[in-house]
Amino acid sequence: MNKSQKYFDKLRSSGLRPTKQRIKICEVLFGSSQTFHFTIRELSKMIENQANIKVSLATVYNTIHAFKNKGYLKEISINSSHSYFDTNTSHHHHFYDLSEKKLIDLEDNDVKPIEIKKTIAGKKIKSVEVLVKIDNNN
């Protein structure tokens, strides 16, 4: 199966029509072997620069959220009004650099096992993901 067909399938399985703009979004998101973090505005600029095509912010927003809901992307909330998205959907930890506004992956072996002692009836822990906020020394 070629990349274009994978993108069509990803879009369709997410409930989206595979338009020219959405295919470009897929190319930027999933066309690299390296995973990365982004905000919706950053991704919109990347698409304009890499694909040399104008895609509305609403299209980027709707596509990203459809992909997140389908499990193709992970959302990392920094605070109530700021989120990043990650193309690496595995359970893993992050540093968030407050001064550089940058999300950095932490490997599992960088964090000792975390023990959660409290339980909630009828619920089980799906994952534990640590977000460590860092800043300059001043």
C-alpha positions in Angstrom: 0.0 0.0 0.0 1.5 3.4 -1.0 1.6 6.4 1.3 -1.2 8.2 -0.5 -3.5 5.2 0.1 -2.5 5.1 3.8 -3.4 8.8 4.1 -6.8 8.2 2.4 -7.5 5.3 4.7 -6.4 7.3 7.8 -8.7 10.2 6.9 -11.6 8.0 6.0 -11.3 6.0 9.2 -11.3 9.3 11.1 -14.6 10.3 9.5 -12.9 12.9 7.2 -13.1 13.3 3.4 -9.6 13.1 1.8 -9.3 16.5 0.4 -6.0 18.0 -1.1 -5.5 20.0 2.1 -6.0 17.1 4.4 -3.7 14.9 2.4 -1.0 17.6 2.8 -1.7 17.6 6.6 -1.1 13.8 6.6 2.1 14.2 4.6 3.5 16.6 7.2 2.3 14.6 10.2 3.0 11.0 9.1 5.5 11.4 6.2 8.6 11.4 8.5 10.1 8.5 10.3 10.7 10.8 13.3 8.0 11.6 15.7 7.5 15.3 16.8 5.4 17.6 19.0 3.4 20.6 17.7 0.7 23.0 18.4 -2.0 23.5 15.8 -0.6 26.9 14.9 2.9 25.5 14.5 1.6 22.7 12.3 -0.3 25.2 10.2 2.9 27.1 9.6 4.8 23.9 8.8 2.2 22.9 6.2 2.5 26.3 4.5 6.3 26.1 4.5 6.8 22.4 3.6 3.8 21.9 1.3 3.6 25.4 0.0 -0.1 25.3 0.3 -2.6 27.4 2.3 -4.8 25.4 4.6 -7.3 27.1 6.9 -6.7 26.9 10.6 -10.2 25.4 11.0 -9.3 22.5 8.7 -6.0 21.8 10.5 -7.9 22.0 13.9 -10.7 19.7 12.8 -8.3 17.2 11.2 -6.0 17.1 14.2 -8.9 16.5 16.6 -10.3 13.8 14.4 -6.9 12.1 14.4 -6.6 12.5 18.1 -10.0 10.9 18.7 -9.1 8.0 16.5 -5.8 7.4 18.4 -3.4 8.6 15.6 -2.2 11.5 17.7 -1.8 12.1 21.4 -2.7 15.4 23.1 -0.5 16.7 25.9 -2.2 19.5 27.9 0.3 22.0 29.4 -2.4 24.0 31.1 -6.1 24.7 30.6 -5.5 26.8 27.5 -2.4 25.3 25.9 -1.9 21.9 24.3 0.6 20.1 22.2 0.1 17.1 20.0 2.5 14.2 19.6 2.8 11.9 16.7 4.3 9.3 19.1 1.1 7.8 20.6 2.9 5.3 23.0 2.8 5.9 26.7 5.8 8.1 27.5 6.9 11.1 29.7 7.8 14.6 28.8 9.8 17.6 29.9 8.1 21.0 29.1 10.6 23.9 28.8 8.7 26.9 30.0 11.1 29.5 28.6 11.5 27.9 25.2 7.8 26.6 25.0 9.1 23.2 23.9 8.1 19.7 24.7 10.9 17.1 25.0 10.4 13.3 25.2 11.6 11.5 28.3 12.4 7.8 27.9 10.9 5.3 30.4 14.3 4.5 31.8 14.7 8.3 32.6 11.9 7.9 35.2 11.8 5.4 38.0 8.6 3.4 38.3 5.7 5.3 39.8 3.6 3.7 42.5 0.0 4.9 42.7 -1.5 3.8 46.0 -5.0 5.2 45.6 -7.7 3.3 43.7 -11.1 4.3 42.5 -13.9 1.8 42.6 -14.8 0.5 39.1 -11.8 2.2 37.5 -8.4 1.0 36.5 -5.3 3.0 35.6 -4.9 3.2 31.8 -1.5 4.9 31.8 0.8 7.1 33.9 2.5 9.8 32.0 4.7 12.4 33.8 5.0 16.0 32.6 8.0 17.7 34.2 8.1 21.5 33.7 11.5 23.0 33.5 12.9 26.6 33.2 16.1 28.5 33.1 18.1 28.8 36.4 17.4 32.5 36.9 
